[in-house]
Amino acid sequence: MVETAKANGIDPKAYLEYLLEHRPNKNMTDEQLEALAPWSKETQASCKLKIE
């Protein structure tokens, strides 16, 4: 997951925290799971890589 986050230009730590907050589970629809993918607009907006 960390490498996928990096490949999609988002902060890996922020992405892992995002996933823990939204807790993917087996009852989620494909659309809900897709929204948690590192390439989704929602995830990109929440987990932007901060350049220092």
C-alpha positions in Angstrom: 0.0 0.0 0.0 2.9 2.4 0.8 4.4 1.9 -2.7 1.1 2.3 -4.4 0.5 5.6 -2.5 4.0 6.8 -3.5 3.3 5.8 -7.1 0.1 7.9 -7.1 1.8 10.9 -5.6 0.1 10.8 -2.2 1.6 10.8 1.3 1.9 7.1 2.4 1.4 7.9 6.1 -1.7 10.1 5.4 -3.1 7.3 3.1 -2.7 4.7 5.8 -4.4 6.9 8.3 -7.2 7.6 5.8 -7.8 3.9 5.3 -7.9 3.3 9.1 -10.4 6.2 9.5 -12.7 4.8 6.7 -12.2 1.1 7.6 -12.8 -0.8 4.4 -14.9 -3.9 5.0 -16.6 -6.8 3.1 -20.0 -5.0 3.2 -18.8 -2.1 1.1 -19.8 -1.8 -2.5 -17.3 -1.8 -5.3 -17.9 2.0 -5.7 -17.2 2.6 -2.0 -14.0 0.6 -2.2 -12.9 2.4 -5.4 -13.3 5.7 -3.6 -10.6 4.5 -1.1 -8.1 3.7 -3.9 -5.0 5.9 -4.0 -5.9 7.1 -7.5 -9.4 8.3 -6.6 -10.2 12.0 -6.4 -11.4 11.7 -2.8 -8.2 10.1 -1.7 -6.0 12.4 -3.7 -7.6 15.4 -2.1 -7.3 14.0 1.5 -3.7 12.6 1.2 -1.8 15.1 -0.9 2.0 14.7 -0.6 3.4 17.7 1.2 6.6 18.9 -0.3 8.9 20.6 2.2 
